[in-house]
Structure formats: C-alpha cells, structure tokens
C-alpha cells in the first residue's frame, strides 16, 4: 500500500518554534505507553477518537444547517450581533474567506473541529492497539472491533473533509519525530484517489464491526456494519455526482504535475458502484433490525392517522436511537438547536420572564418560503404542477388567506385564518413546518380536541416578534427538529435532547434510488420501490400513481430525466431541515441557482392578517460562484507549506 504522510498545516511555526499540536508521532511515548497499558485507559483513547465526530445538530458547527438558504436567522439583521455569531450562517451571507475560514475543519477553528488532529489520534490508536503486546485485558475479539471502529472513523473523517474541500491529503499513518521539514510538506491528492482510500479502509474494517448494538445503555452511538456501509455509500454517491464526476468547471484546478484534481471524464459506472454500496448498506441494516420509524408501532400510540403521518418523519429525527437511525453519536447539541427553533406556544409562556424565553423558545432558526413551497401537495406532487391546485386557483392565490374549517382541525386552529399555501399539503409538511395558526403537537398537548397548541405568529402576538433578534424572520418554524415531549411553561422548561441523525434509513433508500436511476438508461423498478417506501410511510401515494392522477406532467416518472427531478425533490422534502440541502445542491452542481435566490418570508412585522400575509424579501444573497462549491484553505497554511495548492478560485 502506498504510504501517505501526515499533514503539517503549521509547518514553519512547528519547525521554528512550537505548535498547539504537531502532526507527527508525539515525543511522549511514556505517556502513550501508559494510555495503552490496559483496557480501561485504552478505551478512553477510543472515546477520544469518537469525540471528533462533527456536531451534526450544532448550528454553529454543521454547515448543512445554516450555510445555505433552507433556513434563515433573524441574526443576519440584528445590529446588536445577538445571534450573528454563527459561523455557518456567515457562509450563507457570503463571508467565507481565506484569511480566517469559517467552520474551518481543516485547521480546527471558527466552528470546525480539527479533523487532521482527529486523524493523527486515530493513527496513534491503530499503531498501539494493533500491537498484540499492548493493552492488557483486551480480548482478540474486542481488539478487532476497536481497530475496525477507528478505521471507520478515520474513513469518515476523510469523507467529511472531502465533502468540504475536495482534494485533500490522505493521512494513512503518522511520521516519526525524526521526519524532516520537507517530509511533512504533504500534498492534496486527486479526488478519485481519496475516494479509493476511504472505500478500501471501510472494506477492511466492516466485517470486524458488530452487526448491531446489543448493550444499548453503554454502547449506543458506536459504529456498526450498517454505519460503515452507509458511509461507503455516501462517499461513492459523492464521487459519482456532478461535482466530482467530469466537472469541467474545475479543469484548471490541478496538482503540481498539472493533472486535474477532479477527473474530467464522466464515468457512469461510478453511479453503479454507489448504487451497489447503498443496496448493501440497506440489506445489512434491514437484516439487523433497522426499519423506517413508525410512531404508531414504535411507541404504541393511538393518535389519528391525520397526525401520525406527519409525526413519523418528526419522530425519525427526534426519537432517541429509534428504529430508523443507522448512526449518530451523543446528544449532538440538540438542546441548543431546539431552543432556537421552538415556537412560543402556550399562553402560560406569556408570563414567563423574557430572559427565560430568550433561551427556551427563540424561534430564530426559521425555514424559508422556498423551503415551505418545496413540499408536495396532499396528492404527493409539486404544488406548481398539481391539477387540483391549478384548477381551483390555489396555486396562483397561494399567498392569500382563507378560513380554517373542522376538516383541518388536526393541523390548524379551527375558526382562524391562514395562507392558502398552508392548506392541502402533504403530511410531512405538517410534521416538519410550523406556521401562523398552525397546530403544534407535543409540549404537553395530548389530543388535538383538547384545546391544541397553535402558533399566533403576527407581531405582538404570543408567537410573534417581541423584540429585535427574537422570533422567526420568515414566519415559519422548524417544528420537525423539536421533540414531542418538550415542555416550556412558567413552571417547567424541559427540552428532550436526542442524537441528531448522521445517517438514517430513509436517506439510504433515497441514495440507492438516485444512484440506480443515474446508472441505467431505463428506470429500474427498484427506483420506484425505494422512493415509494419513503413516501408511503407518510401516507403519500406512490410516484407513478401520484403523477398519473394528479400532475400536469403525468409521464415525468417514466424517464430517467424525470425521475432525477423527482428523486432530488424527494430528498429535499424527506430530509428537510436536517442539514442535507446545502450539501446536496453542491454535489448536484445546482447551488449556483439554488443558493443565489432571494430569501423570502411573510411580513412578520404585520400586526393583522392583511399586513402579515405579504411576501417580503428578507435577504438577497451574493451570487453563488463556482469557487464556492469547494471551500478554501487558510492563506497562512499555503504560505507555510508550499506543496499545498489553494482551492480553485480562492
């Protein structure tokens, strides 16, 4: 195997003075000998290797949550800066840079974890634990599992860096302390080489991982075979996507030998590899008990179907280590995420001190109007092509309002009025999105007949804007990521933390459908099957049926091109507000269009129906250019390591 060298981002500083950390085998071997002397201390080092997993539920850390335009913050307009200290949201506003990069996972600052430091620690762990003379008390079976876990983490950290930066150095093993300054001046490797390294490492590790977690209390969050296979599928899907598969826009992004970092020849077989990997992950997960989350069977509730269909997708995200979760780690900062997205609901909240509400029901993490309009109609097709929406004039008049009747009592407050846009939508819309006069199941509400909680979102109302920086800037609320058992009241504030999904089964189904659709000329029946599994779970008709009966484009599902459009939209709906949109539009190379559109919402300063329901342009992002598809390296790093090439365009 080719041996790759360890990265030294701060090379000159390391050579001339001292470093916070030196990416070589540290000169503290006595300490490491102690760390790997026995099972208990070595297990702590294993936990250290896990500790670098990016915080997927962290608004400050996960670019997917705030670097795009799927959601928007009031903070962008808060002159006090009260909520503007969100590194990823600065990226959405066009502030990514080379002097002090935001969400910097390369160096480990400005909201990003140091993933090259993570790779160093993983390599140290592998070196010591592979030595059978070390770690007393560790059985061979445990040793093999630990090694497989850290190899998988090592592959995952490479994948995460690849997704952000494209070509990266491959950190196969650490150099000794005797390495020369020139030896540690590593280079970025071609994307295809990085992908191969990740896949090979996962293939090497997967069979020594457990098929499932059995000691849930102490081991939930540790890697399984399905998780490793899922990471492999994600990596190959990324490699097959337009960003890295024949991307001519990056033809001039070349290495020292003038060879493109990104292969310039489109290779359809990459989609086949991705499809096979996704199917293998699905088969393994299902064999070992992973299944689409169903709140009715998983927690044995007897709620009406009108509510249950919307709650399935919400529970799939927020229910701790539920049946659909393939992998996540820890609490993932979901307390903070929920307190900034939860709507102010109960009248008892009105008497809670303002500083308490400031931190318990902030509502500042808000879906945009574009996100809201992306959800299907109740018939399972886009609202702009639904025959019923067009024939009844609902689409052209969607920003007008109408009265709420008993037919909609589970999703809206009967007798009130809200936008036509909020009526006749699919269940995932009501499970994911909160809106003015919309109900909010949970937070102490038992049944919708028992005076349900609902949002009063207009200025001066309970859930509306109270002061600068507080409440939804768009008039919509991220209901999906709030646990059903959250309670915020004068007497009690309880936010149920949960492991924010890194990978769940519905995501794997949609990965497989996408890759299989791109791999073949004719739409394979499995493409329909796995999309329909996701749709049917939420009470939505199958693709062929829905388009045939309800769309003005009934033949769309019959072609690979039509299914590409459907699959992409399905991903953006099913995985909405989970941090996928930003990464998906980048790998599809549609971000230049998607992320350049104005950010729209209701006029939240309106105090009544007529003034509130006016579309307002909240922000016009700078044009998303080709260079923004891949992130820059810090300029200081380029100066200190002449072998590092800056990302194209930066």
N, C-alpha and C positions, 0 to 999 in steps of 0.2 A: 504494500500500500504506500502511496505517496505520502510523505510526512510533511505536514504544513506547520508553519512557525507561528508562534504566539504574537499577537498584536501588541505594539508599544505605541499607543496614541501619543503619549507624552515623552517621546524618545529623548529629546535633548535635555529636558528637565531631569529625566531619570539618569542620564549619563553624567550630567554636570553637578546635580545636587541630590535631592531626594524626591520620592514620589509618595502620594497617598497610597498607591499600590503599584507594585512592579509586576508586569505580566510575564514573569518567569518563575520557576520553582523557587519559593522563598528561602532565604538563608536562615530558617528557624526550624531545622529538621528535628531538633529535640522536641520542640512543641508539637510538631506533626506526629512524631513517634508516639507521644502521649495521646494525642487525639485519636489515633488509630490503634491504640494499645488493646482496647476491649470493645465489646459490642455496644455498650451504653454510650460511650463517648463518640464512637464512630457514627452511631445513629443520629447524634446531634449534628454531625457534619453532613449527613444525608439531608437533614432538615434544612441546613444552610443552602444546599443545592436547590431545594424546592423554593426557598424564600425569594428567589429572584423572579419567579413567575410573575409577569406583569399583572397589575391590578385591573382586571377587565371591568370591574364595577366602579372604577375610580374616574370621576370626571376630569381630574387633574392629569391622570396618567394615561388613560386609554384613548388614543387618537380617534378611534371609531365613534366614541360617544359625543365628541364635540368639535372635531376638526373639520367636519363637513357642514351641510346645511339641513340635515334631517331634523335637528333641533336647534333652538336658539336661546340665548341667555339675555335677560334684561341687562346684565352686566356690561354688554357692549355699549350701553348708552348711559351708564351710571357714572357721572362725573366724579363721584367720591371714590371710585375704584373698589367699592364694597365687595363685588363678586367678579371683578375683572381679572383677578389673579388665577386664571385658569389657563395653563399653558396650551392645552389643546384647542381651546376656543380662540386663542390668539392666532392659531394657524388658519382657522376658518376666516379670519379677518385679514389674512394676507401678510402676517407678520413673521412668517418663517424666515430664517436668515442664516448666514454663515459665521457671524461673529459670536453669537450665543444661541445655537439652535434650540428650538422649543421641543419639549417632550423628547429629550436627547437620550435615546437608548444606546447610542454609540459610546458616549463618554460617561453617561450616568448622571445627568443633571437636568435642571429645568423641567422636572416632572417625569423624567425617564430613568428607569433602573439601569445600572451598568451591566449590560449583558455580556460584555467581553470579560468583565470581572467574574461573572457567573460561570463563563466557560473555563476560566482559569481554575476556579474552585471545583468544578466538575472533573477537570483533568487530574487535579490533585487527588480527589476521591478515588477515581478509577485507578490511578497508579498505586495507591496504597492498598485498596481493597482487593485488587487483582493479585496481590502478593499473598499467597496462602499462609505465609508465616506470620501474618499480622492479624489483628482483630480477634483476640481470643474470645471464645464463647459463641462465635458466629458459625452456624451450620453451613454446609455447602449450598444447600437449597436457598437459605437466606442470602448468602453471598451472591449467588447468581441473580437473585431477584434484585438486590440492591444495585448491582452493576447494570442490570437492564434498565432500572428506573433512571439512573443517572445518564446512561447513554441516550435514553429517550428525552430526558430534559435537555441534554446537550444538542440533540437534533432539533428540539423545539425552539431553543434559543437561537440557533442558526436560522430557522424558518422565520422567526419573528423579525430578526434583523433583515433577512432577505426581503420580506414583505414591505419594509420601510425604505431600505436603501438600495435594493437590487444587488449588484455585485458586492460581495463582502469577502474579507479574508476567511479562510477555513482554519479553525483553531482545533487541530487534531490532537496535539499534545504540547505541553509546556517545555520551553527551553531551559537548560541548566543555567545557574547563576554565572557560569563562565562564558555564556554567549557574548559575542562581540556586538557592538552597536549596530554594525551592518546586518548581522544575522536577524536582529529583531525588527528591521525595517521591512515589514511584510507588505504584500500587495493585495489588492482586491482581485478576486478570482471571477471567472466567467460565470454567469448565472447558471448555465447548464451544469457546470462542474459543482457548484454549490448544491444544486438540487440533487445530483447523483450522490454526493457525500451524505446529505440528510437521509435520503432513501436507503442507502446502504447501511447507515448506522441504525435506522429503525428496523430494517430487516434482520440485522444482527441481534437486536435486543428483544424483539417481540415475543419469541417463544419462551423466554425466561420470565416474562411478566405473568402475574396471575390473571386468569380469565375473568374473574370478578372479585370484588371486595367482600369478604365474609365477616371480618371483625369491624363492623361499621363504626362503632363508637371511637375506636382508636385509629382506624385506617382510612376513613372517608377522605377522599381527595388525592389518595395515592394513585399512581398510574396503573392501568390495566392494559390488556392486549387491545381492546377496542379503542382505547385512547391513543395508543401508539399507531394503530392502523388508521385512525381518523386524522392524526397529524400528517401521516404519509399522504392520505387522500387530499388534504388541504394543500400540501406542498406541491403535489403533481397537478392539482387543479390550477394553482397559481402559475406553474410553469407552462401550462397549456393555454392560458388566457392571452388575449391580445397584447397585454403589457410586455410579456416576456417571450412571445411566440411570433417571430418575424416582425418585430416592431421597427419599421424603417425610420421612425422619428428619432430613434436613438442610434442611428447608423454611425454617427460621429463620436459616440461615447466608446472610446477604445482604450485598450491597455497599452503598456509600454512597447509591445510588438505591433501596434496599430491594428490589433484584432478587436472586433466589436465585443463588448461585454455581453451584449444581448444578441443571440443568434438571429441573423437577418433572413433566414429561410423558414417559412411557415411549415410546421410539421404536424399534420393532422393526427399522427399516431400518438402524440402527447395526450390528446383527449382520450384515446383508448386506454392508455396507461392510467389516467386519472379515473376513468370510469371503473376499470377493474379494481383499483385500490379502494374506491368508495364502496363498491359492492362487497369487497372482502371485509371492510370495516363494519358494514351493515350486518352481514351474515354473522360475524363474530359477536357483535353487540346483541343481536336478537337471540342468538343461541344462549347467551349468558344473562338473559332476563331483561335487557333494555327494551323498552316499548314506549310508544307515544303516550304522553301523560294524559290521563282522563280523570278529571276531578271526581266524577260520579263513582268510578270504581276504585280510584286510588285512596280517597278519603271517605267513601261511602256516604255521600251527601244526597239529599232528596230535593234539590232545588229544581225549579222549572227548566226545561230544555232551553228556553229563550235566554236564560242566564248562563247555563252550563256551557253552551257552545262558545261563548265569549271567554269564560273563565278557564277553559282548557289551556289556551296559549299563555294566559297570565300565570297559571299555576306551573306550567312547564318551565317558566323562568324563575319564579319566586319560591316554589316549594322546595325546602331543603333536601338535597340529594334525592330528588324524586326519580321515578322510573325512567324518565327520558334523558336524564343527564348522563352524558358519556364521560365528561371530565370537567372538574373545577377544583379550586384549592381555596380553603379558608373562607372567610366572610367577605372578602373582595371589596371592602369599603362600602358595602351596600347601605349601611346606616346613613352615611353622608348622602349617598345618591338618592335615597328615599326622602330624606328631609328637605331636599331641594326640589323634589318633583311632586310631592304630595299636595293635593288641593286642600284648602281650608273648607271644611265640610259642615261640621256640627255647630248648631247655634251656641252650644256651650263653649266653643272655641272663642267666641266673640268676647268672652270675659277673661280669657287667659292673657296674662301680661304680654305686651307686644314683643318684648325681647325673647320670650319663650317661643312664640310663633315664628319669630325671625329664624329660629333654628329647627323648628319641628314641622312646619308646613309652608315652606318658602315658595314653592311652585315656579321657581325661576328656570328650571330645566324643562323647556317647552317645545313640543312638536310644532313644526311649521305648517302653514296651509298646504304647501306642496306635499308634505308627508300625509296629511289628512286626505287629500284628494286622491292619493295613490291607492288607497284601499278600494276593494271592489264594491259593487252594489250588492244587495241581498241575493241577486241572481248569480253571483260569482264571476262577473265580468267587469271590466273597467266602466266607470260611470259615464265616460265620454263615448262609449260605444254600446251602451245598454239601450235596447229598443224602447223599453218601458220608460226609462229616464228621458229619452229624447222625445217620444210621442207625447208624454204627459207634460213636457216643458220643464221638468225638474232640473235638467242639466243647465239650460240657459238661465234659469231663475234660481240657481242653487244658492246664491248669496242673499236671496230674500228670505223671509221668515214665514212660519205657519204655526198653527196651534197644535199642541200635543194631546192626543186622544188616549183612551184606555188601551188601544191596540199597541201602544209603545210604552206602557207603564213600567216595564222592566228596565228600559234603557233611558227614559226621560221622565221628567216630572209632569204628570198629567195636569192639564189646565194651564200650563205655561206655554211660552212660545220660544222657538229656537230656529236656527237656519235650516232651510230645506236640505242643505248639504249634509246635515246630520241625520236625516231620515233615510230609511230604506237602504241601509248599508249592511255589509256582511258582519257576522258575529265577531270576527277578530277586531273590527273597528271598535266595537263597544267594549271589548275586553282590553284594548290597548290604549284608547284615547278618551280623555275626559274633556268635557266641553260645557259651556254655559247652558244650564238647565238639564244637563245630563246627569243620570244617577251614578253613584259610586258604591258598588257593592263592597262590603267589608267594613272595617273601622267601627265595629260594634253593631252594624246593621245586620239583622238576622234574616228577615224576609222582606221583599220589596213592598208587600202590602202594609208593613208596619212602619209607615212614615219614612220612606227611604231617604238616605243622604243624597243630596244632589248639589251641584255647583251653581252658585249665584256669582257669575263672573264679571258683572258690569262694575264700573267704577263706583266705589263707595259701598258696594255690597259685600257680603261676608267673604266671598272668594275672589273679589276684585282687587284692583290696585289700591293700596293703602298709603304707601309712601315710596319714594324713589328706591328702586332696586328690589322691590318685593312684588311678587305675583308674576304670572305668565305674561311674557311680552307678546305672544301670538294669540292669546285667548284659548289655547288648547293646553292639555295637561297630560303628562306621561303616566297614565294610570297603570299600564302594563307592568312596570317595574316596582310597584308598591304591593307588598304582601297583604293578603286578605285580613290578617289578624292585627294589622297596625291599628293603634288607638291613639288619638291625640285629643285630649279634652282638658278641662280645667283641673280635674282630679288626677288624671293619669296620662302620661305620654309613653307609649311603647311602640318601637319600630322593630319588627322582626327581621333580623339580619339573615342573609342566605348566601350561598356560594353562587355568585353570578356566573352564568354558563360560559365556559370557554368553548365547549362543543356539546351540542345536543343532537338527538337522533333525527329530528326534522331537518336540521342542517345537512346531515349526511344524506338523507333522502334527496334533497334538492341538489346537492353536489353531484350525486350519481345521475340524476335526470339531466342536469346541464351537460355534464361530460359526455354522456351517452348520446345525447341529441347532436352534439358537435362532432362526434366520432363517426357518424353514419349518415348516408345520403337520405335514407328514408327513416321516418320517425319510428323508432323501436317501441313496441308495446310497453316495455318496462318504463319508458319515459312517462307515459300516461299513468301507469300504475303507481309510481312512487310520488308523483305530484298529487294524484288523487288521494293517496293515503293521508297526506298533509291536509288537503282541502276537506276531505270527508270528516276528519277528526273535529273540525269546527263547523260541521253542518253545511258545508258548501258543496254543491253538485260537482261531478267530475268535469274535466276540461271539455271533452267532446260534447257532452250533453249541454253544458252551460253556453258554449259558443253557438251551438246549433240552434238552441231555443231562444237565446236572449241577445245575441250580439249582431250588430250590423255587418260584422265580418265573420260569418259563420264558418268559412273554410280556413280560418287562420290556424287552427291546431293541426291541419293536415300536412303542413310543410315544416321542414326543419327551421326555416327562417321565422315562420310564425310562432313556432314553439320556443325559439330563442327569446322572442319578446315576452311570451307568456311566462317562461321559466324565470327570467330576470325579474319580472314584476312580482312573481310569486315569492321569490326570495326577499324582496324589499318589503313585502307585506308580512309574511310569516315571521321574519327576523327583525321587524321594525323596532327601533329604539333599543336594540341590543348591540349596537356598535358595528354592524356589518355594512351598512350603506356606504360609508366612506371608503372602505377597502374594496368593496365590490365594484363601485364605479371607477376606481383607479385601475383594477386589473382588467376591466372591460374596455378601458380607454374611453369611457363616456363622461369622465369627470369634467373635461373641458366645457361640456354643455351643462351637465347637471349642477356643478358647483359654481357656475357663473351666473345662475339665475337669481333675480331679486328674492329676498326673504320677505314673505308676506304673512299677514295675520289680520285679525279683527282690530278695530279701533278700541283698545282696552280702556281708553280714557272716556269713552262714551258712557253716560250715566243711564241711558234708557235704550230700549230696543232699537229705535231708529238711528241713534248715533253710534251705538256699539257695533251693529252689523253693517259696517262699512269696511271694505278692504283697504288696508294700509300697507304701503311699502315700508318695511322696518329697516331694511339694510340692503345696499347694493354691493355685493362682494366684488373685489377686484377680479378681473378676468383670470380664470384658471389656465395657466400656460403649460406647455409640455414639460418644462423643467420641474413642475410641482408634482409630477407623477412619482418621482423618487426624491427622497429627502437629501439635504446637503450634509457634508461633514463640516465640523468646525474648522475655520480657516487656520487656527493655531495648529491643529493636527497635521494639516497639509504642509505647513512650514517645517514642522519638526520631523516629519517622515516624508522624505522626497519621493518615496515609492508609492505613496497614496495619491490617487488621482481624484480630484474633486468631481462630484456628481455633475453630469452634463447639464449645462445651462446655468449653474450656480457659480 
